[in-house]
Amino acid sequence: MKKLLLILLACAALWADDVYEGDLTATEAHEMQKKGEAIIVDVRTTLEYIYTGHGEGFINIPAYEWTYIPKSIEERVKSSEFELKTDKPKGHIDIQKLYDAKEVFNKNFVTDVMSAMKMRHVDAVILVCRSGPRSKAAANLLAKEGIKSYNLENGFMFGWKEAKLPFDGY
């Protein structure tokens, strides 16, 4: 389900009319951040931000979070037993089927971004996610609310980290 949602978000971002200011390279975004012209908001989930790292000075304001409700203990025990008995290649068992995942939109996303911009005395925001589609959708959302928004091209993993800009994490 999560994969399908990410694909749908990516497609929606590609086919939607973009109203945000445009895409920035990691170097351009870093320069704007250092000059105090914009803040960089990381829209990934809290777990992604914590466990996969983040760029120096990024502010984590998730566009959404996920809740995971485990299926019955019986189903989880059966799955565990199946893993022990089978000679299937690693990763063959779809562990995600043991949880009901639900996307929860951050209803405070827009107001939190506006508050962060006000606290830092900037009139622009640069949005970043893992690879670009979620931040592009968030940039469009904020732009429709009248906020000067940019998208970090290729996201944290393939933009920021590959540009060897300062980051915290792995």
N, CA and C of each residue as an Amber inpcrd file, in Angstrom:
protein
   510
   0.8270000  -1.1880000   0.0000000   0.0000000   0.0000000   0.0000000
   0.8750000   1.2580000   0.0000000   1.9330000   1.2410000   0.8090000
   2.8150000   2.3940000   0.8850000   3.4780000   2.6600000  -0.4680000
   3.8960000   1.5850000  -1.1270000   4.5330000   1.7280000  -2.4370000
   3.5590000   2.3200000  -3.4430000   2.3110000   1.8530000  -3.4110000
   1.3060000   2.3600000  -4.3250000   1.0570000   3.8450000  -4.0830000
   0.9740000   4.2390000  -2.8300000   0.7500000   5.6460000  -2.5060000
   1.9000000   6.5080000  -3.0030000   3.1350000   6.0500000  -2.8180000
   4.2920000   6.8120000  -3.2870000   4.2810000   6.9420000  -4.8020000
   3.8810000   5.8770000  -5.4950000   3.7910000   5.9300000  -6.9510000
   2.7130000   6.9220000  -7.3740000   1.5570000   6.8730000  -6.7000000
   0.4850000   7.8130000  -7.0180000   0.8990000   9.2590000  -6.7420000
   1.5850000   9.4790000  -5.6270000   2.0750000  10.8230000  -5.3260000
   3.0560000  11.3080000  -6.3900000   3.9400000  10.4230000  -6.8100000
   4.9210000  10.7790000  -7.8320000   4.2300000  11.1230000  -9.1400000
   3.2480000  10.3090000  -9.5340000   2.5150000  10.5760000 -10.7740000
   1.7410000  11.8790000 -10.6740000   1.0810000  12.0830000  -9.5510000
   0.3260000  13.3190000  -9.3550000   1.2470000  14.5270000  -9.4270000
   2.4220000  14.4010000  -8.8380000   3.3860000  15.5080000  -8.8640000
   3.8780000  15.7700000 -10.2770000   4.0440000  14.7220000 -11.0600000
   4.5400000  14.8920000 -12.4260000   3.4890000  15.4800000 -13.3520000
   2.2180000  15.0970000 -13.1670000   1.1740000  15.5250000 -14.0730000
   0.4410000  16.7800000 -13.6200000   0.5880000  17.1460000 -12.3920000
  -0.1080000  18.3290000 -11.8830000   0.5440000  19.5960000 -12.4230000
  -0.2560000  20.6320000 -12.5260000   0.3120000  21.9180000 -12.9060000
   1.0980000  22.4440000 -11.7240000   2.3810000  22.6560000 -11.9560000
   3.2250000  23.1510000 -10.8810000   2.9960000  24.6450000 -10.6900000
   2.7570000  25.0150000  -9.4330000   2.5570000  26.4270000  -9.1190000
   3.6580000  26.9470000  -8.1980000   4.5420000  26.0710000  -7.7420000
   5.6330000  26.5090000  -6.8850000   6.7010000  27.2120000  -7.7290000
   7.6520000  27.8600000  -7.0630000   8.6410000  28.6990000  -7.7340000
   9.5600000  27.9290000  -8.6840000   9.8850000  26.6870000  -8.3330000
  10.7480000  25.8920000  -9.1970000  11.6240000  24.9560000  -8.3890000
  12.4180000  24.1740000  -9.1090000  13.3310000  23.2250000  -8.4840000
  14.6960000  23.8730000  -8.3000000  15.3320000  23.5640000  -7.1810000
  16.6710000  24.0630000  -6.8950000  17.6230000  22.8840000  -6.7530000
  18.8530000  23.0670000  -7.1740000  19.8610000  22.0580000  -6.8840000
  20.1710000  22.1370000  -5.4000000  20.8080000  21.1130000  -4.8930000
  21.1810000  21.1120000  -3.4770000  22.1000000  22.2810000  -3.1650000
  23.0230000  22.5740000  -4.0540000  23.9570000  23.6890000  -3.8300000
  23.2160000  25.0160000  -3.7790000  22.2660000  25.2220000  -4.6940000
  21.4690000  26.4560000  -4.6840000  20.6640000  26.5710000  -3.3870000
  20.0550000  25.4650000  -2.9760000  19.2610000  25.4670000  -1.7470000
  20.1380000  25.7790000  -0.5430000  21.3140000  25.1660000  -0.4940000
  22.2310000  25.3840000   0.6250000  22.6640000  26.8470000   0.6840000
  22.9350000  27.4520000  -0.4560000  23.3190000  28.8710000  -0.4990000
  22.1900000  29.7660000   0.0170000  20.9660000  29.5000000  -0.4220000
  19.8300000  30.2970000   0.0580000  19.6530000  30.1380000   1.5630000
  19.8460000  28.9180000   2.0490000  19.7300000  28.6410000   3.4810000
  20.8020000  29.4110000   4.2450000  22.0460000  29.3350000   3.7870000
  23.1520000  30.0120000   4.4830000  22.9830000  31.5300000   4.4840000
  22.4360000  32.0850000   3.4050000  22.2280000  33.5320000   3.3140000
  21.0070000  33.9980000   4.1060000  20.2410000  33.0530000   4.6490000
  19.0420000  33.4150000   5.4000000  17.8820000  33.8250000   4.5140000
  17.9050000  33.3870000   3.2590000  16.8370000  33.7300000   2.3160000
  15.6710000  32.7510000   2.3740000  15.9260000  31.5680000   2.9130000
  14.8840000  30.5430000   2.9740000  15.2350000  29.5250000   4.0510000
  14.2100000  28.8380000   4.5040000  14.4330000  27.6870000   5.3820000
  14.2400000  26.4280000   4.5400000  14.8360000  25.3370000   4.9880000
  14.6240000  24.0600000   4.3230000  13.7810000  23.1930000   5.2520000
  12.6260000  22.7970000   4.7440000  11.6980000  21.9640000   5.5040000
  11.7050000  20.5590000   4.9170000  12.0010000  19.5990000   5.7740000
  12.0210000  18.1830000   5.4090000  10.6340000  17.6160000   5.6860000
   9.9310000  17.1980000   4.6270000   8.5450000  16.7510000   4.7620000
   8.4230000  15.2530000   5.0190000   9.5560000  14.5530000   5.1350000
   9.5090000  13.1050000   5.3790000   8.9440000  12.8130000   6.7660000
   8.5870000  11.5630000   6.9760000   8.0770000  11.1680000   8.2850000
   9.1700000  11.3480000   9.3390000   8.7510000  11.4390000  10.5680000
   9.6910000  11.5960000  11.6770000  10.7100000  10.4660000  11.7020000
  10.2570000   9.2210000  11.4810000  11.1820000   8.0910000  11.4910000
  12.2190000   8.1970000  10.3850000  11.8140000   8.6210000   9.1920000
  12.7730000   8.7980000   8.0970000  13.8060000   9.8650000   8.4790000
  13.3280000  10.9550000   9.0130000  14.1990000  12.0720000   9.3900000
  15.2250000  11.6300000  10.4300000  14.7750000  10.8780000  11.4210000
  15.6630000  10.4400000  12.5050000  16.6190000   9.3520000  12.0430000
  16.0880000   8.3330000  11.3770000  16.8960000   7.1440000  11.1190000
  17.6530000   7.1270000   9.7990000  17.2870000   7.9650000   8.8450000
  18.0520000   7.9790000   7.5930000  18.8850000   9.2380000   7.4430000
  18.8180000  10.0960000   8.4300000  19.6190000  11.3140000   8.4040000
  18.8680000  12.4810000   7.7940000  19.4870000  13.6430000   7.9040000
  18.8860000  14.8720000   7.3810000  19.9840000  15.8960000   7.1570000
  19.7140000  16.8270000   6.2780000  20.6610000  17.8840000   5.9920000
  20.7990000  18.8350000   7.1650000  21.9720000  19.4270000   7.2660000
  22.2490000  20.3860000   8.3270000  21.2600000  21.5470000   8.2510000
  20.6100000  21.8180000   9.3700000  19.6790000  22.9330000   9.4490000
  18.2860000  22.6550000   8.9180000  18.0140000  21.4310000   8.4710000
  16.6720000  21.0940000   8.0070000  15.7060000  21.1370000   9.1910000
  14.4860000  21.5520000   8.9320000  13.4230000  21.5480000   9.9290000
  12.4410000  20.4590000   9.5210000  12.2180000  19.4900000  10.3770000
  11.3080000  18.3980000  10.0430000   9.8740000  18.7840000  10.3700000
   9.0830000  18.9440000   9.3190000   7.6460000  19.1420000   9.4530000
   7.0130000  18.1330000   8.4950000   6.6960000  16.9500000   9.0050000
   6.1520000  15.9170000   8.1210000   4.8480000  16.3590000   7.4640000
   4.7260000  16.0820000   6.1710000   3.4610000  16.3460000   5.4830000
   2.4200000  15.3320000   5.9430000   2.8880000  14.1430000   6.2830000
   2.0240000  13.1110000   6.8270000   2.8600000  12.1250000   7.6190000
   2.1860000  11.3220000   8.4070000   2.8170000  10.2340000   9.1550000
   2.0430000   8.9610000   8.8270000   2.5850000   7.8460000   9.2150000
   1.9160000   6.5640000   9.0340000   1.6230000   5.9600000  10.4000000
   0.4710000   5.3350000  10.5150000   0.1850000   4.5280000  11.7040000
   0.1700000   3.0750000  11.2420000   0.6610000   2.1990000  12.0830000
   0.7080000   0.7750000  11.7630000   0.0200000   0.0090000  12.8850000
  -1.0660000  -0.6370000  12.5410000  -1.8010000  -1.4250000  13.5230000
  -1.5410000  -2.8900000  13.2020000  -0.9380000  -3.6270000  14.1530000
  -0.6230000  -5.0310000  13.8770000  -1.8820000  -5.8820000  13.7370000
  -1.7910000  -6.8690000  12.8490000  -2.8720000  -7.8540000  12.7310000
  -2.8520000  -8.6940000  14.0110000  -3.7110000  -9.6690000  14.0910000
  -3.8230000 -10.4800000  15.3040000  -2.5030000 -11.1800000  15.6270000
  -2.3310000 -11.4870000  16.8840000  -1.1260000 -12.1980000  17.3110000
  -1.0550000 -13.5700000  16.6350000  -2.1930000 -14.1720000  16.3810000
  -2.2170000 -15.4680000  15.6990000  -1.5910000 -15.3590000  14.3070000
  -1.9640000 -14.3230000  13.5610000  -1.4130000 -14.1370000  12.2170000
   0.0910000 -13.8750000  12.2580000   0.5320000 -13.1060000  13.2510000
   1.9580000 -12.8050000  13.3520000   2.7670000 -14.0290000  13.7580000
   2.2100000 -14.8630000  14.6330000   2.8870000 -16.1050000  15.0270000
   2.9580000 -17.0580000  13.8360000   1.8650000 -17.1910000  13.0860000
   1.8610000 -18.0580000  11.8990000   2.9290000 -17.6030000  10.8960000
   3.0260000 -16.3090000  10.7010000   4.0320000 -15.7820000   9.7790000
   5.4400000 -16.1160000  10.2520000   5.6580000 -15.9790000  11.5400000
   6.9640000 -16.2980000  12.1190000   7.2970000 -17.7710000  11.9140000
   6.3280000 -18.6270000  12.1680000   6.5360000 -20.0700000  11.9770000
   6.8210000 -20.3930000  10.5090000   6.0880000 -19.7380000   9.6160000
   6.2880000 -19.9480000   8.1830000   7.7080000 -19.5580000   7.7650000
   8.1930000 -18.4280000   8.2930000   9.5610000 -17.9950000   7.9850000
  10.5860000 -19.0410000   8.4120000  10.3700000 -19.6400000   9.5600000
  11.3160000 -20.6460000  10.0640000  11.2920000 -21.9330000   9.2430000
  10.1420000 -22.2800000   8.6780000   9.9820000 -23.5540000   7.9720000
  10.2980000 -23.4800000   6.4860000  10.2880000 -22.3130000   5.9230000
  10.4170000 -22.1970000   4.4720000  11.8610000 -21.9570000   4.0430000
  12.1680000 -22.4100000   2.8520000  13.4980000 -22.1730000   2.2710000
  13.4380000 -21.0790000   1.2160000  12.4510000 -20.2400000   1.2940000
  12.2860000 -19.1650000   0.3190000  13.4240000 -18.1570000   0.4610000
  13.7460000 -17.4700000  -0.6450000  14.8050000 -16.4450000  -0.5630000
  14.4330000 -15.3370000   0.4210000  15.4430000 -14.7230000   0.9930000
  15.2280000 -13.6370000   1.9490000  14.3740000 -12.5450000   1.3060000
  13.4510000 -12.0120000   2.0780000  12.5910000 -10.9430000   1.5900000
  11.3620000 -11.4520000   0.8400000  11.2010000 -12.7800000   0.7430000
  10.0750000 -13.3500000   0.0100000   8.7530000 -13.1180000   0.7330000
   8.7650000 -13.0920000   2.0270000   7.5440000 -12.9160000   2.8080000
   7.2340000 -11.4260000   2.9080000   6.0110000 -11.0550000   2.5360000
   5.6050000  -9.6480000   2.5810000   5.1660000  -9.3020000   3.9930000
   6.1070000  -8.8540000   4.7860000   5.8660000  -8.5680000   6.2020000
   4.8580000  -7.4350000   6.3830000   4.7340000  -6.5600000   5.3690000
   3.7940000  -5.4480000   5.4740000   2.3530000  -5.9240000   5.5780000
   2.0720000  -7.1410000   5.1110000   0.7110000  -7.6690000   5.1840000
   0.2950000  -7.9660000   6.6230000   1.2280000  -7.9260000   7.5370000
   0.9070000  -8.1880000   8.9410000   0.4580000  -6.9330000   9.6840000
   0.3810000  -5.8130000   8.9640000   0.0060000  -4.5390000   9.5820000
  -0.9760000  -3.7990000   8.6860000  -1.9150000  -3.1220000   9.3200000
  -2.8020000  -2.2210000   8.6020000  -2.1570000  -0.8440000   8.6760000
  -1.6440000  -0.3810000   7.5370000  -0.9800000   0.9170000   7.4880000
  -1.9920000   1.9800000   7.0760000  -1.9200000   3.1150000   7.7320000
  -2.8360000   4.2030000   7.4220000  -2.0510000   5.5110000   7.3600000
  -2.2250000   6.2230000   6.2610000  -1.5890000   7.5250000   6.1060000
  -2.4190000   8.5650000   6.8540000  -1.7340000   9.3990000   7.6330000
  -2.4170000  10.4500000   8.3810000  -1.7920000  11.7830000   7.9830000
  -2.5680000  12.6210000   7.2790000  -2.0730000  13.9260000   6.8430000
  -1.8720000  14.8320000   8.0500000  -0.7950000  15.5700000   8.0580000
  -0.5080000  16.5200000   9.1310000  -1.3710000  17.7600000   8.9150000
  -2.4570000  17.8510000   9.6530000  -3.3930000  18.9700000   9.4760000
  -2.7690000  20.3190000   9.8410000  -1.6470000  20.2890000  10.5510000
  -0.9590000  21.5260000  10.9280000   0.1970000  21.8670000   9.9860000
   0.3300000  21.1180000   8.8950000   1.4850000  21.2870000   8.0190000
   1.6640000  22.7320000   7.5510000   0.6450000  23.3080000   6.9600000
   0.7530000  24.6620000   6.4170000   1.0390000  25.6710000   7.5220000
   0.3010000  25.6060000   8.6270000   0.5080000  26.5780000   9.7090000
   1.8760000  26.3850000  10.3710000   2.3400000  25.1290000  10.4820000
   3.6750000  24.8920000  11.0550000   4.7710000  25.4720000  10.1620000
   4.6330000  25.3060000   8.8580000   5.6210000  25.8800000   7.9260000
   5.6070000  27.4000000   8.0440000   4.4340000  27.9870000   8.0740000
   4.3300000  29.4440000   8.1960000   4.9520000  29.9360000   9.5020000
   4.7230000  29.2080000  10.5790000   5.3060000  29.5790000  11.8740000
   6.8300000  29.5120000  11.8340000   7.3600000  28.4440000  11.2360000
   8.8160000  28.2960000  11.1310000   9.4130000  29.4210000  10.2990000
   8.7420000  29.7890000   9.2120000   9.2250000  30.8900000   8.3720000
   9.2320000  32.2060000   9.1530000   8.1870000  32.4200000   9.9190000
   8.0820000  33.6500000  10.7150000   9.1900000  33.7010000  11.7740000
   9.4300000  32.5630000  12.4430000  10.4720000  32.5150000  13.4780000
  11.8540000  32.7790000  12.9080000  12.0990000  32.3500000  11.6770000
  13.4050000  32.5270000  11.0390000  13.4710000  33.7860000  10.1770000
  12.3660000  34.5260000  10.1110000  12.2960000  35.7990000   9.3770000
  12.6590000  35.6250000   7.9010000  12.0210000  34.6320000   7.2630000
  12.2330000  34.4120000   5.8300000  10.8840000  34.4280000   5.1210000
  10.9250000  34.6870000   3.8240000   9.6790000  34.6690000   3.0590000
   9.6300000  33.5410000   2.0340000  10.5530000  32.5900000   2.1520000
  10.5680000  31.4600000   1.2180000  10.9090000  30.1750000   1.9550000
  10.4280000  29.0730000   1.3930000  10.6890000  27.7560000   1.9640000
  11.1200000  26.8130000   0.8480000  12.0810000  25.9640000   1.1710000
  12.5450000  24.9280000   0.2520000  12.1080000  23.6010000   0.8620000
  11.3730000  22.7950000   0.1040000  10.8630000  21.5260000   0.6000000
  11.7510000  20.3880000   0.1170000  11.9680000  19.4070000   1.0020000
  12.7950000  18.2530000   0.6640000  12.1630000  16.9830000   1.2080000
  12.2930000  15.9090000   0.4490000  11.9090000  14.5810000   0.9160000
  13.0490000  13.6330000   0.5590000  12.7980000  12.3770000   0.4570000
  13.8580000  11.4130000   0.1620000  14.4200000  11.6210000  -1.2440000
  13.5140000  11.6530000  -2.2580000  13.9940000  11.7350000  -3.6320000
  13.2940000  12.7800000  -4.4900000  12.2790000  13.4440000  -3.9730000
  11.6880000  14.5600000  -4.6950000  10.1840000  14.6240000  -4.8610000
   9.4650000  13.5230000  -5.0760000   8.0300000  13.6420000  -5.3600000
   7.1820000  14.2060000  -4.2260000   7.4220000  13.7740000  -2.9900000
   6.6080000  14.2720000  -1.8760000   6.8610000  15.7520000  -1.6280000
   8.1190000  16.1670000  -1.7470000   8.4140000  17.5820000  -1.5190000
   7.8540000  18.4540000  -2.6430000   7.8150000  17.9190000  -3.8540000
   7.2260000  18.6540000  -4.9650000   5.7340000  18.8640000  -4.7200000
   5.0460000  17.8170000  -4.2740000   3.6230000  17.9330000  -3.9530000
   3.4060000  18.9290000  -2.8180000   4.2810000  18.8940000  -1.8030000
   4.1720000  19.8320000  -0.6700000   4.4420000  21.2600000  -1.1260000
   5.4090000  21.4490000  -2.0290000   5.7070000  22.7890000  -2.5450000
   4.5010000  23.3510000  -3.2840000   3.8450000  22.5060000  -4.0760000
   2.6340000  22.9460000  -4.7730000   1.5200000  23.2890000  -3.7910000
   1.3550000  22.4690000  -2.7610000   0.3370000  22.7330000  -1.7460000
   0.5660000  24.0900000  -1.0800000   1.8070000  24.3400000  -0.6710000
   2.1160000  25.6110000  -0.0080000   1.9800000  26.7980000  -0.9690000
   2.4030000  26.6080000  -2.2040000   2.2900000  27.6920000  -3.1910000
   0.8290000  28.0810000  -3.4070000  -0.0480000  27.0960000  -3.4000000
  -1.4800000  27.3730000  -3.5560000  -2.0330000  28.1510000  -2.3640000
  -1.3130000  28.0900000  -1.2490000  -1.6920000  28.8600000  -0.0550000
  -1.0020000  30.2350000  -0.0410000  -0.2810000  30.5480000  -1.1090000
   0.3700000  31.8490000  -1.2200000   1.7700000  31.9070000  -0.6290000
   2.3610000  30.7580000  -0.3400000   3.7000000  30.7090000   0.2590000
   4.7320000  30.4850000  -0.8370000   5.7590000  31.3000000  -0.8550000
   6.8390000  31.1790000  -1.8490000   7.6130000  29.8920000  -1.5670000
   7.4390000  28.9030000  -2.4580000   7.9510000  27.5550000  -2.2100000
   8.8290000  27.0570000  -3.3560000   9.8650000  26.3420000  -2.9760000
  10.7690000  25.6920000  -3.9270000  10.8490000  24.2130000  -3.5710000
  11.2470000  23.4180000  -4.5330000  11.4590000  21.9960000  -4.3220000
  12.9460000  21.7010000  -4.4710000  13.4970000  20.9020000  -3.5560000
  14.8920000  20.4730000  -3.6700000  14.9580000  19.3360000  -4.6780000
  15.5860000  19.6100000  -5.7950000  15.7140000  18.6390000  -6.8790000
  16.3980000  17.3600000  -6.3990000  15.8000000  16.2280000  -6.6750000
  16.3400000  14.9030000  -6.3440000  16.3620000  14.5920000  -4.8480000
  15.8140000  15.4390000  -4.0090000  15.6540000  15.1470000  -2.5960000
  16.9360000  15.0240000  -1.7920000  16.7690000  14.5050000  -0.5810000
  17.8910000  14.3820000   0.3530000  18.9060000  13.3430000  -0.1110000
  18.4320000  12.1620000  -0.4740000  19.3430000  11.0590000  -0.8020000
  20.1180000  11.2940000  -2.0920000  19.4440000  11.7830000  -3.1280000
  20.0690000  11.8670000  -4.4440000  20.4360000  13.2870000  -4.8420000
  20.0980000  14.2510000  -4.0140000  20.4680000  15.6320000  -4.2660000
  21.4730000  16.1090000  -3.2360000  21.0010000  16.2290000  -1.9990000
  21.8140000  16.7860000  -0.9130000  23.0400000  15.9250000  -0.6030000
  22.8100000  14.6370000  -0.3450000  23.9230000  13.7560000   0.0410000
  24.9270000  13.5810000  -1.1010000  24.4200000  13.4300000  -2.3270000
  25.3400000  13.2450000  -3.4540000  26.1460000  14.5060000  -3.7460000
  25.6080000  15.6630000  -3.3580000  26.3540000  16.9260000  -3.5080000
  27.3790000  17.0880000  -2.3810000  27.3950000  16.1220000  -1.4460000
  28.3170000  16.1050000  -0.3180000  28.1830000  17.3540000   0.5600000
  26.9310000  17.7730000   0.7430000  26.6480000  18.8890000   1.6350000
  26.5030000  18.3550000   3.0650000  26.6490000  19.2260000   4.0580000
  26.6320000  18.7570000   5.4510000  25.3000000  18.0910000   5.8210000
  25.4080000  16.9440000   6.4780000  24.2150000  16.2550000   6.9510000
  24.5490000  15.4870000   8.2040000  23.4870000  15.1240000   8.9100000
  23.6010000  14.3690000  10.1350000  22.9630000  13.0050000   9.8860000
  23.6500000  11.9530000  10.2000000  23.0840000  10.6180000  10.0190000
  23.9950000   9.7430000   9.2130000  23.3980000   8.7840000   8.5310000
  24.1400000   7.7370000   7.8280000  24.3740000   8.0540000   6.3810000
